[in-house]
Amino acid sequence: MLERTSTTGRYARSLIAAVIAVSALVLAANAGPARATEVHPAEGTTQTHRATETAGTAAD
């Protein structure tokens, strides 16, 4: 028959599991796409959508 685990052991395991879970979430949140090193867009690309100005066109 299985023995009961002590209360201290259960709390210790749950605390360790919580620390591991939080650290995994922090690492996942920081693992984003790398920043671009170029400031300018890639050569050979064309603009497919032109933004329109909306300032001053609102009806009063």
C-alpha positions in Angstrom: 0.0 0.0 0.0 1.2 3.5 -0.7 2.3 5.8 2.1 0.9 9.3 2.5 3.2 12.0 1.4 4.0 14.6 4.1 2.4 18.0 3.9 5.8 19.7 3.7 6.8 17.5 0.8 3.6 18.3 -1.1 4.1 22.1 -0.5 7.7 21.9 -1.6 6.9 20.1 -4.8 4.1 22.5 -5.6 6.4 25.5 -4.9 9.0 24.1 -7.2 6.4 23.4 -9.9 5.2 27.0 -9.6 8.7 28.4 -9.9 9.3 26.3 -13.0 6.0 27.3 -14.6 6.6 31.0 -14.0 10.2 30.8 -15.4 8.9 29.0 -18.5 6.3 31.7 -19.0 8.9 34.5 -18.6 11.2 32.8 -21.0 8.4 32.3 -23.6 7.4 36.0 -23.3 10.9 37.1 -24.0 11.4 34.8 -26.9 10.2 37.1 -29.7 11.4 37.7 -33.2 14.8 39.2 -33.6 15.1 42.9 -34.3 15.9 44.0 -37.8 19.4 45.4 -38.2 18.5 47.5 -41.3 16.6 50.7 -40.9 15.5 50.8 -44.6 13.2 48.3 -46.2 14.7 45.6 -48.4 15.7 46.6 -51.9 13.5 45.6 -54.8 10.2 45.8 -52.8 7.4 48.0 -53.8 4.7 49.7 -51.8 1.3 48.0 -52.5 -0.9 50.2 -50.3 -0.8 54.0 -50.0 -2.0 55.5 -46.8 -4.5 58.3 -47.2 -4.6 61.4 -45.1 -7.7 61.7 -43.0 -6.8 64.9 -41.1 -9.0 67.8 -42.0 -11.6 65.7 -43.9 -13.9 65.0 -41.0 -17.4 66.6 -41.3 -18.1 69.2 -38.7 
